[in-house]
Amino acid sequence: VTFQICGERQQNVDAAASWIMDLILKEQSENIISDELIENFDRGQMKTLVDLQRRKHVTFQFESNRSPPRIKISGISRDVYSVSMEVQNMIQKLRDTQEEQSKAELVYNLVEWRYQESNDSFRTFDKLTNMQLEDAKIAKKAHLTVKIKNKNYKVNINTLQANDDRGTTISIQRVPKNEEKQAIELPAEWEDMKDKPVLVVNLPSESQEYQNVEKEFRKTCPNLTIEKVRLKEYKIPTSGRATKSKRTLWI
């Protein structure tokens, strides 16, 4: 935007220019978003940011060398606010996706759902569908619609039969893995997760788990300070008893 200011005296022109500049500066703001997941942005997410920058009056500055990485959003206040909300939503979707993938991987390690092929052999569902089928069974749902070779099939969870819209029926299998190993005795110091699917706890520095994590961390980052170690436990309720733990460091 270009302003052309005319006046009787230079003093008046300067005053008007200063007034306009003050108005512009008052409308400018910036917001900094810090999150470890920023470094995981893929091409699609970067393309979204480029599109936002083009449509809105904002600029992005990436600071990937910081821990955690961060994005500085600068521009007109109203646009900075709306764009910041969109970036936060992008990060949350990425976090939800990673959580879902982690849960799907865990479920796959516990149970495997398969569908019948034309030669009467059975092929394993992808991990996400595998998790959805197991969730449906846990929730005691009667049916679930899934994709098999790009076609919709309605799976009867109880009879383990699946039908497409043309009436074709195929068999489904549910195969628990290492069922005899699932009923392992959990450490006595672990907290009861009750009905929570995810539980985050801080590990005391004197605990063996903390010391194990610290030992591995020091191998690659000997000069950094550990503020705390958090243990995130994922629990999938099945006929057996099983949990998976993922350790996360805040430094």
FINU-870715 format. One record per residue: x, y, z of N, C-alpha, C in turn; residue in three letters. Coordinates in steps of 0.2 Angstrom, whole numbers, plus 2048, in hexadecimal, padded with zeros to 3 digits. Each point is the difference from the previous one (the first is absolute). Example, Ala and Ser with C-alpha at 12.3 -4.5 7.8 and 13.67 -1.06 7.14 Angstrom:
2
8427E48277FC806800804806800ALA7FE8057FC8048068017FC805803SER
This chain:
251
8047FA8007FC806800804806800VAL7FF8057FC8048067FF7FB806802THR8038048047FD8068028038067FDPHE7FC8057FD8028067FE7FD806804GLN8058048037FD8058058028077FDILE7FB8047FF8018077FE7FE805805CYS8048058017FE8058058038077FEGLY7FE8058048028077FE807801803GLU8027FC8058078018038037F9801ARG8067FF8008047FA8017FE7FE807GLN8008048057FE7FE8077FA7FD800GLN7FB8027FC7F97FC8008017FA7FDASN8037FF7FB8017FA7FD8047FB804VAL8058028048047FC8047FB7FD806ASP7FC8058037FC7FE8057FA7FB7FEALA7FE8017FA7FB7FB7FD8037F97FFALA8068007FE8047FA7FE8017FC807ALA8028048058027FD8077F97FD803SER7FB8047FF7F97FE8027FE7F97FDTRP8018007FA7FE7F97FC8057FB802ILE8068018018057FB8027FE7FD807MET7FE8058057FE7FE8067FA7FB800ASP7FB8027FC7FA7FB7FF8027FA7FDLEU8057FF7FC8027FA7FD8047FC805ILE8048038048047FC8057FB7FE806LEU7FB8048017FB7FD8057FD7FA7FELYS7FF7FF7FA7FC7FA7FD8057FA7FFGLU8068018018057FB7FF8017FC807GLN8017FA7FF8017FB8068047FA7FESER8027FC8058037FA7FE7FE7FB806GLU8017FA7FE7FE7FA8048057FB7FFASN8037FC8058057FB7FF7FD7FA803ILE8007FB7FC7FD7F98018067FB801ILE8017FD8058057FB8017FE7F9801SER8027FB7FD7FE7FA8008057FB7FDASP8017FA8038057FB7FD7FD7FE7F9GLU7FA8007FF7FD7FD7FA8018047FALEU8028078018018047FA8057FD7FBILE8057FD8038067FD7FC7FD7FA7FCGLU7FA7FE8017FD7FA7FC7FB8037FBASN8008067FF7FB8037FB8037FD7F9PHE7FB7FD7FC8027FD7F97FE8057FBASP8017FE7FA7FF8057FA7F9803800ARG7FB7FC8027F98028007FF805805GLY8038008067FF8058058048067FEGLN8057FF7FD8048067FE7FD8047FBMET7FC7FC7FB7FC8037FB7FB804803LYS7FD7FE8057FA803804803807802THR8068008038028068038028057FBLEU8027FE7FA8028047FB7F98037FDVAL7FB7FC8007F98037FE7FE805805ASP8007FF8067FE804805804807800LEU8067FF7FF8048067FF7FE8057FAGLN7FE7FC7FB7FE8047FA7F9803801ARG7FC7FD8037F98028017FF805806ARG8047FF805800805806806805800LYS7FF8058048068058008057FE806HIS8037FA7FF8057FD8058067FE7FDVAL8057FF8048067FD7FE8027FB805THR8047FA7FD8027FB805807800800PHE8037FF8068077FF8028017FA804GLN8037FB7FC8027FA804806800803PHE8007FD8078068008048017F9802GLU8027FC7FB8017F98018067FE804SER8058048018057FF8057FF801807ASN7FA8028027FE8008077FD7FA802ARG8007FF8077FD7FA8037FB802805SER7F97FF7FE7FE7FD7FA8008057FBPRO7FF7FD7F98008057FB7FA805800PRO8008057FD7FB8058007FE8047FAARG7FA8037FF7FE8047FB7FE807802ILE8038057FE7FE8078017FC8027FBLYS7FA8028027FB8037FB7FF807801ILE8018047FB8008088007FB8027FBSER7FD8068027FB8037FB7FB804804GLY7FB8017FC7FA8048037FD7FB805ILE7FE8048067FE7FC8067FA7FB7FESER7FB8027FD7FA7FB7FF8037FA7FCARG8048017FB8037FB7FC8047FB804ASP8058038048047FC8047FC7FC805VAL7FB8028027FC7FC8057FD7FA7FCTYR7FC8027FA7FD7FA7FD8057FB7FDSER8068027FE8057FC7FD8037FC805VAL8018038068037FC8067FB7FA802SER7F98028007FC7FA8018007FB7FBMET8018017FA8007FB7FB8077FC800GLU8058038028077FD8017FF7FB806VAL7FD8028067FF7FC8067FB7FA7FEGLN7FB8017FC7FC7FB7FD8047FB7FCASN8058027FC8047FC7FC8047FB805MET8038038058047FD8057FC7FB804ILE7FA8028027FC7FB8037FE7FA7FCGLN7FF8017FA7FE7FB7FB8067FB7FFLYS8068038008067FC7FF8017FC807LEU7FF8038058007FC8077FB7FA800ARG7FA8027FE7FB7FB8008027FA7FCASP8028027FA8027FA7FB8067FC803THR8058038038057FC8037FE7FC806GLN7FB8028047FD7FD8067FC7FA7FDGLU7FD8017FA7FC7FA7FD8047FB7FDGLU8068027FD8047FB7FD8047FC806GLN8018038058037FD8067FC7FB803SER7F98028017FB7FB8027FF7FA7FBLYS8008027FA7FF7FB7FB8057FB800ALA8078028018057FC8008007FB806GLU7FE8038057FF7FC8067FB7FA800LEU7FA8027FD7FB7FC7FF8027FA7FBVAL8048027FB8027FB7FB8057FB803TYR8038028068057FC8037FC7FB805ASN7FA8028017FB7FB8047FC7FC7FDLEU7FD8027FA7FB7FC7FD8008027F8VAL7FF7FB7FC8008017F97F97FE7FDGLU7FD8057FC7FA7FF7FD8027FF7F8TRP7FC7FB7FD8027FE7F97F97FF7FDARG8018007F97FA7FF7FC8027FB7FATYR7FB7FC7FE8017FB7FB8008027F9GLN8057FE7FD8018017F97FD7FB7FBGLU8018017FA7FC7FC7FB8037F9800SER8067FF8028037F98008007FD807ASN7FB8038047FF7FD807805801805ASP8058047FE8058028057FE806803SER8048028067FD806803806805800PHE7FE8067FF8058068007FE804806ARG8068038037FF8048067FD8077FETHR7FC8038047FE8077FF805805801PHE8008067FD8058058027FF801807ASP8058038038008018087FB805802LYS7FE8057FC7FB8048037F97FD800LEU7FE7FC7FA7FA7FC8008007FB805THR8067FD8018017FB8067FE803806ASN8028068027FE8038067F9802801MET7FD8027FA7F98028007FB7FA801GLN8027FA7FD7FD7FA8028007FE807LEU8068008038017FE8077FC805804GLU8008067FF7FC8058047F97FF7FFASP7FE7FE7FA7F97FE8007FE7FA804ALA8047FB8007FF7FA804800802808LYS8058048028008028077FA804802ILE7FD8047FB7FA8048017FA7FC7FFALA8007FA7FF7FB7FB7FF7FB8037FALYS8038037FB7FC8027FA7FE7FA7FCLYS7FB8007FD7FE7FA7FC8038007F9ALA8018067FD8028007F9805806800HIS8058007FA8048057FF8017FF7F8LEU8008067FD8028007F98078027FFTHR8037FC7FC8078007FE8018007F9VAL8068027FE8028007F98057F97FFLYS7FE7FC7FB8047FB7FE8018007F8ILE8068017FE8018017F97FC8057FDLYS7FF8068037FD8067FE7F87FF7FFASN7FE7FB8037F87FF8017FE800807LYS7FA8028017FD8018077FD7F9802ASN8027FD8057FD7FA8037FE802807TYR7FA7FD8027FD8018068027F9804LYS8048018058027FA8047FC7FF806VAL7FD7FA8017FD7FE8068057FE805ASN8018048058057FE8057FF7FA804ILE7F97FE8017FF7FA8038017F97FCASN7FD8017FA8017FA7FC8067FF7FCTHR8048067FF8068007FC7FF7FF7F9LEU7FA8037FE7FF8007F87FF8077FEGLN8028017FA8008077FD7FD7FF7F9ALA7FB8057FF7FC8017FA8018067FCASN8018007F98008067FD7F98027FDASP7FF8057FC7F98037FE7FD7FB7FBASP8047FB7FD7FD7FB7FB7FF7FA804ARG8017FF8067FE7FA8038057FB801GLY8068027FE8067FB800802800808THR8017FA8028027FE8078077FD800THR8048038058077FD8018017FF807ILE8047FC8028017FF807806804803SER7FF8028078058048038037FC806ILE8068018018037FC806803805805GLN8007FF8068038048068057FB803ARG8068018008057FC802804804806VAL7FF7FE8068048038058087FE800PRO8048048018077FF8008037FF807LYS8047FA8018037FF8067FC801806ASN7FA7FD8007FB8018058027FD807GLU8057FB7FF8027FE807805805803GLU8038047FC8048058037FD807802LYS7FA8007FF7FD8078017FE800808GLN7FF7FB8037FE800807806801804ALA8058047FE8068018047FF804806ILE8047FF8057FF8048078048077FFGLU7FC8058018038077FF803802806LEU8058057FF8048028067FB803806PRO8027FE8067FC8028057FF808801ALA8058047FE8008078017FC8037FAGLU7FE7FD7FB7FC8037FB7F9802803TRP7FE8067FE7F98028027FA7FD7FCGLU7FB7FF8047FA7FD7FD7FD8057FAASP8007FE7FA7FD8047FB7F8801800MET7FD7FB8047F98008007FD8007F9LYS7FC8047FE7FD8007FA8038057FBASP8068038018038047FC8047FC7FBLYS7FF8027F98047FD7FB807802800PRO802806803806803800802803807VAL8057FF803802803806807802800LEU801807802807803800802801807VAL8067FD8028028018078088037FFVAL8018048058078028018047FA804ASN8067FF7FD8047FB804805803805LEU8007FE8068058038058077FE7FDPRO8058058028077FF7FE8037FA803SER7FE7FE8058037FA8047FE7F97FDGLU7FA8007FC7FE7FA7FD8047FD7FBSER8007F97FF8047FD7FB7FE8027F9GLN7FA8017FF7FD8027F98038067FEGLU8008058058038077FE8087FF7FFTYR8037FC8048077FF7FF8027FD7F9GLN7FC7FB7FE8017FD7FA7FF8057FAASN7FB8048007FF8057FB806805800VAL8028028068058058018077FD7FDGLU8017FA8018067FD7FE8008007F8LYS7FB7FE7FD7FF8007F98018077FDGLU7FD8058038008077FE807803800PHE8047FE8058068038018057FE7FBARG7FF7FA7FD8047FE7FA8018057FBLYS7FA8037FE8008057FA800807802THR7FD802806800807803803800807CYS806800800803800807800807803PRO7FF8057FC8018078037F9803802ASN7FB7FD7FE7F98038017FD7FE807LEU7FC8048037FD7FE8067F97FD7FFTHR7FF7FB8047F97FD8007FC803805ILE7FA8037FE7FC8038057FB7FB803GLU7FE7FB7FC7FC7FB8037FF7FB7FALYS7FE7FA8037FE7FA7FB7F97FE801VAL7FC8007FB7F97FE8007FF7F97FDARG7FC7FC8037FF7FA7FD7F98007FELEU7FF7FE7F97F98007FE7FE7F97FELYS7FB7FE8047FE7F97FF7F97FF7FCGLU8007FC7FB7FA7FF7FC7FD7F9802TYR7FA8008017FD7FA8027FA7FE7FBLYS8017FA7FE7FA7FE7FB7FD7FA804ILE7F98018027FD7FB8037FE7FA7FCPRO8037FA8017FE7FA7FD7FF7FA805THR7FF7FA7FD7FE7FB8058067FE804SER8068027FE806800804802806803GLY8068018038028068038068027FDARG8008067FD8068027FC801808800ALA8068028018018087FF8068017FCTHR8018067FE8068027FC802806803LYS8068018018038078038048037FBSER8008078008048047FC803805804LYS8078018008038058048018067FCARG7FF8068038018067FD804805805THR8058037FD8048048047FF8077FFLEU7FF804805800808800807802802TRP8038047FC807802802801808800ILE
